[in-house]
């Protein structure tokens, strides 16, 4: 086991998942919402790599790119952030409006909004501030009795 994989396994172990969701997938959202975008990217990449050609390959890749866009914003690299927003959006394109319990309509709107903020400011002002942070949430499963 590589050092990186061992570190990611240890990181993912702190998360809990319900309803059959992989802990790395659940952990991605926790880390993303804590603005730990690089770590979110790493945790999900560990899930994506063995299945990158599978049915969720581009979906996971899009989520990784989304986190990567915010890593770039944290480092004040505005143009690369926008390029990753576009790649993420393109990777989500073939998936339905809700996929793997994530509302992709909301994610597409989130991406569009961040791109507009970057373009409106002509890549001069970083829109990522302590008062303007992204949040993602999985939808709960409905259980009918």
Residue frames as qw, qx, qy, qz and C-alpha x, y, z in Angstrom:
[[0.000, 0.891, 0.453, 0.000, 0.00, 0.00, 0.00],
 [0.407, 0.497, -0.035, 0.766, 1.44, 3.39, -0.98],
 [0.226, -0.208, -0.459, 0.834, 1.93, 6.14, 1.59],
 [0.271, -0.043, -0.154, -0.949, -0.69, 8.27, -0.15],
 [0.594, -0.260, -0.638, -0.415, -3.24, 5.46, -0.17],
 [0.500, -0.288, -0.696, 0.427, -2.55, 4.74, 3.50],
 [0.051, -0.123, -0.254, 0.958, -2.99, 8.44, 4.35],
 [0.433, -0.109, -0.342, -0.827, -6.26, 8.59, 2.41],
 [0.595, -0.276, -0.749, -0.088, -7.52, 5.38, 4.03],
 [0.346, -0.270, -0.583, 0.684, -6.79, 6.89, 7.43],
 [0.142, 0.056, 0.009, -0.988, -8.49, 10.16, 6.45],
 [0.517, -0.168, -0.545, -0.638, -11.57, 8.36, 5.09],
 [0.455, -0.225, -0.833, 0.222, -11.87, 6.27, 8.26],
 [0.029, -0.173, -0.462, 0.869, -13.05, 9.34, 10.17],
 [0.437, 0.047, -0.208, -0.874, -16.18, 9.62, 8.04],
 [0.423, 0.189, 0.847, -0.262, -19.38, 7.69, 8.36],
 [0.296, 0.082, -0.563, -0.767, -21.58, 6.76, 5.48],
 [0.517, 0.195, 0.674, -0.490, -25.15, 5.65, 5.47],
 [0.725, 0.524, 0.224, -0.387, -27.41, 4.01, 2.94],
 [0.878, 0.200, 0.334, 0.278, -24.56, 2.20, 1.20],
 [0.313, 0.932, -0.145, 0.112, -22.56, 5.32, 0.34],
 [0.800, 0.154, -0.267, 0.515, -18.80, 4.73, 0.19],
 [0.475, -0.745, -0.187, 0.428, -17.00, 6.55, 3.02],
 [0.430, -0.130, 0.280, 0.848, -14.67, 8.21, 0.51],
 [0.017, 0.543, 0.536, 0.646, -17.66, 9.62, -1.36],
 [0.405, -0.823, -0.399, -0.009, -19.27, 10.81, 1.89],
 [0.587, -0.503, -0.028, 0.633, -15.92, 12.19, 3.04],
 [0.356, 0.301, 0.355, 0.810, -15.55, 14.23, -0.15],
 [0.162, -0.758, -0.397, -0.492, -18.60, 16.29, 0.78],
 [0.592, -0.739, -0.205, 0.246, -17.55, 16.77, 4.40],
 [0.588, -0.266, 0.158, 0.747, -14.09, 17.94, 3.35],
 [0.221, 0.479, 0.426, 0.735, -15.45, 20.09, 0.51],
 [0.289, -0.831, -0.364, -0.306, -17.84, 21.86, 2.89],
 [0.622, -0.677, -0.049, 0.391, -14.97, 22.46, 5.33],
 [0.318, 0.919, -0.215, -0.085, -13.08, 24.12, 2.45],
 [0.504, -0.477, 0.685, 0.223, -10.49, 21.35, 2.54],
 [0.723, 0.569, -0.079, -0.383, -10.69, 21.10, -1.23],
 [0.312, 0.574, -0.754, -0.071, -7.33, 19.42, -1.80],
 [0.263, -0.156, 0.903, -0.301, -8.15, 16.71, 0.72],
 [0.698, 0.366, 0.365, -0.495, -11.62, 16.28, -0.82],
 [0.586, 0.625, -0.424, -0.293, -9.94, 15.82, -4.18],
 [0.096, 0.450, -0.883, 0.095, -7.55, 13.21, -2.75],
 [0.474, 0.016, 0.773, -0.422, -10.23, 11.19, -0.98],
 [0.743, 0.475, 0.223, -0.414, -12.45, 10.99, -4.05],
 [0.422, 0.647, -0.593, -0.226, -9.52, 10.31, -6.37],
 [0.197, -0.290, 0.922, -0.164, -8.88, 7.16, -4.34],
 [0.617, 0.322, 0.624, -0.354, -12.40, 5.99, -5.23],
 [0.571, 0.716, -0.066, -0.397, -12.18, 7.17, -8.85],
 [0.038, 0.633, -0.723, -0.274, -8.82, 5.70, -9.91],
 [0.309, -0.059, 0.947, 0.066, -9.83, 2.02, -9.94],
 [0.386, 0.565, 0.722, -0.103, -13.17, 2.86, -11.63],
 [0.017, 0.542, -0.146, -0.827, -12.20, 5.74, -13.93],
 [0.176, 0.086, -0.729, -0.656, -13.48, 3.84, -16.99],
 [0.010, 0.372, 0.913, -0.166, -16.64, 2.70, -15.18],
 [0.005, -0.719, -0.601, -0.349, -20.12, 4.24, -15.31],
 [0.308, -0.920, -0.201, 0.137, -19.26, 6.84, -12.64],
 [0.707, -0.028, 0.087, 0.701, -15.78, 7.61, -13.97],
 [0.208, 0.476, 0.190, 0.833, -16.60, 10.99, -15.47],
 [0.451, -0.789, -0.296, -0.296, -18.91, 11.85, -12.60],
 [0.731, -0.563, -0.078, 0.378, -16.18, 11.36, -10.01],
 [0.559, 0.144, 0.167, 0.799, -13.72, 13.12, -12.30],
 [0.032, -0.715, -0.278, -0.641, -16.08, 16.10, -12.44],
 [0.595, -0.784, -0.171, -0.041, -16.28, 16.23, -8.64],
 [0.748, -0.276, 0.049, 0.601, -12.49, 16.03, -8.41],
 [0.363, 0.385, 0.235, 0.815, -12.18, 18.87, -10.92],
 [0.278, -0.828, -0.284, -0.396, -14.74, 20.91, -9.00],
 [0.689, -0.673, -0.054, 0.265, -12.68, 20.58, -5.82],
 [0.670, 0.004, 0.189, 0.718, -9.57, 21.35, -7.87],
 [0.145, 0.713, 0.270, 0.630, -11.14, 24.58, -9.12],
 [0.452, -0.867, -0.095, -0.187, -11.54, 25.72, -5.53],
 [0.781, -0.340, 0.073, 0.518, -7.94, 24.69, -4.73],
 [0.464, 0.364, 0.229, 0.774, -6.92, 27.09, -7.50],
 [0.172, -0.837, -0.212, -0.475, -9.13, 29.82, -6.05],
 [0.697, -0.692, -0.065, 0.175, -7.53, 29.30, -2.63],
 [0.673, -0.220, 0.222, 0.670, -4.18, 29.87, -4.32],
 [0.155, 0.779, 0.039, -0.606, -5.55, 32.90, -6.21],
 [0.165, -0.161, 0.758, 0.610, -5.12, 31.20, -9.59],
 [0.495, 0.404, 0.327, -0.696, -8.32, 32.44, -11.16],
 [0.556, 0.449, -0.454, -0.533, -7.97, 31.38, -14.80],
 [0.255, 0.164, -0.953, -0.022, -7.00, 27.76, -13.99],
 [0.284, 0.198, 0.742, -0.575, -9.96, 27.65, -11.59],
 [0.581, 0.446, 0.051, -0.679, -12.32, 28.67, -14.37],
 [0.449, 0.375, -0.738, -0.337, -10.81, 26.08, -16.72],
 [0.068, 0.010, -0.972, 0.224, -11.49, 23.35, -14.14],
 [0.446, 0.317, 0.465, -0.696, -15.05, 24.62, -13.61],
 [0.600, 0.436, -0.324, -0.588, -15.62, 24.13, -17.35],
 [0.343, 0.255, -0.900, -0.082, -14.09, 20.64, -17.34],
 [0.171, 0.102, 0.846, -0.494, -16.19, 19.64, -14.32],
 [0.549, 0.387, 0.190, -0.716, -19.36, 20.93, -15.99],
 [0.557, 0.408, -0.573, -0.441, -18.55, 19.00, -19.16],
 [0.193, 0.153, -0.962, 0.122, -17.95, 15.78, -17.20],
 [0.315, 0.221, 0.697, -0.605, -21.35, 16.10, -15.49],
 [0.415, 0.262, -0.304, -0.817, -23.14, 16.59, -18.82],
 [0.471, 0.007, -0.797, -0.377, -24.12, 12.96, -19.52],
 [0.166, -0.173, -0.876, 0.419, -25.52, 12.37, -16.04],
 [0.210, -0.687, -0.626, -0.304, -29.15, 12.88, -14.97],
 [0.164, -0.768, 0.024, -0.618, -30.31, 15.82, -12.86],
 [0.615, -0.607, 0.416, -0.283, -29.84, 13.75, -9.70],
 [0.806, 0.315, -0.495, 0.075, -27.02, 11.24, -9.70],
 [0.612, -0.003, -0.625, 0.485, -25.61, 9.28, -6.77],
 [0.360, -0.730, -0.522, 0.255, -27.87, 11.39, -4.51],
 [0.273, -0.387, 0.031, 0.880, -26.32, 14.66, -5.69],
 [0.380, 0.817, 0.380, -0.207, -28.50, 17.31, -7.33],
 [0.573, 0.010, 0.369, 0.732, -26.47, 18.02, -10.46],
 [0.129, 0.821, 0.371, 0.416, -28.81, 20.83, -11.48],
 [0.403, -0.912, -0.019, 0.074, -27.71, 22.68, -8.33],
 [0.685, -0.369, 0.318, 0.541, -24.06, 21.79, -8.98],
 [0.476, 0.440, 0.430, 0.628, -24.26, 23.06, -12.57],
 [0.077, -0.926, -0.233, -0.286, -25.80, 26.30, -11.28],
 [0.602, -0.730, 0.109, 0.305, -23.06, 26.57, -8.65],
 [0.652, -0.032, 0.388, 0.651, -20.41, 26.19, -11.36],
 [0.270, 0.693, 0.406, 0.531, -22.14, 28.72, -13.61],
 [0.294, -0.942, -0.154, -0.050, -22.35, 31.23, -10.75],
 [0.626, -0.580, 0.236, 0.464, -18.65, 30.95, -9.90],
 [0.561, 0.233, 0.446, 0.657, -17.70, 31.27, -13.56],
 [0.086, 0.850, 0.346, 0.387, -19.82, 34.40, -13.89],
 [0.452, -0.874, 0.000, 0.181, -18.22, 35.93, -10.80],
 [0.652, -0.291, 0.358, 0.601, -14.77, 35.30, -12.25],
 [0.413, 0.432, 0.493, 0.632, -15.66, 36.66, -15.67],
 [0.094, -0.927, -0.323, -0.166, -17.54, 39.68, -14.29],
 [0.449, -0.841, 0.155, 0.261, -14.44, 40.67, -12.33],
 [0.597, 0.744, -0.299, 0.026, -12.27, 40.03, -15.40],
 [0.897, -0.015, -0.316, 0.310, -10.15, 37.63, -13.36],
 [0.174, 0.616, -0.338, 0.690, -8.94, 40.47, -11.13],
 [0.431, -0.417, 0.456, -0.657, -10.87, 39.78, -7.94],
 [0.249, 0.016, -0.967, 0.051, -11.09, 36.37, -6.33],
 [0.567, -0.400, -0.237, -0.680, -14.73, 35.61, -5.46],
 [0.757, -0.268, -0.579, 0.140, -13.75, 33.03, -2.83],
 [0.065, -0.543, 0.380, -0.746, -14.01, 34.80, 0.51],
 [0.020, -0.024, -0.878, 0.478, -14.91, 33.69, 4.04],
 [0.442, 0.315, 0.403, -0.737, -18.44, 34.95, 3.35],
 [0.717, 0.460, -0.208, -0.482, -18.73, 33.33, -0.07],
 [0.176, -0.360, 0.915, 0.041, -18.00, 29.62, 0.23],
 [0.618, 0.048, -0.581, -0.527, -19.53, 26.72, -1.68],
 [0.497, -0.162, 0.740, -0.423, -21.51, 23.96, -0.01],
 [0.528, 0.105, -0.712, -0.450, -22.61, 20.61, -1.40],
 [0.515, -0.150, 0.669, -0.514, -25.03, 18.12, 0.12],
 [0.144, -0.048, -0.945, -0.289, -26.25, 14.68, -0.76],
 [0.609, -0.247, -0.159, -0.736, -29.97, 14.13, -0.81],
 [0.427, -0.182, 0.788, -0.404, -31.44, 11.83, 1.80],
 [0.221, -0.093, -0.903, -0.357, -33.03, 8.62, 0.69],
 [0.600, -0.172, 0.108, -0.774, -36.76, 8.44, 1.21],
 [0.060, 0.015, -0.994, 0.088, -37.92, 5.28, 2.89],
 [0.606, -0.171, -0.206, -0.749, -41.53, 4.33, 2.32],
 [0.202, -0.116, 0.905, -0.357, -43.12, 2.02, 4.82]]
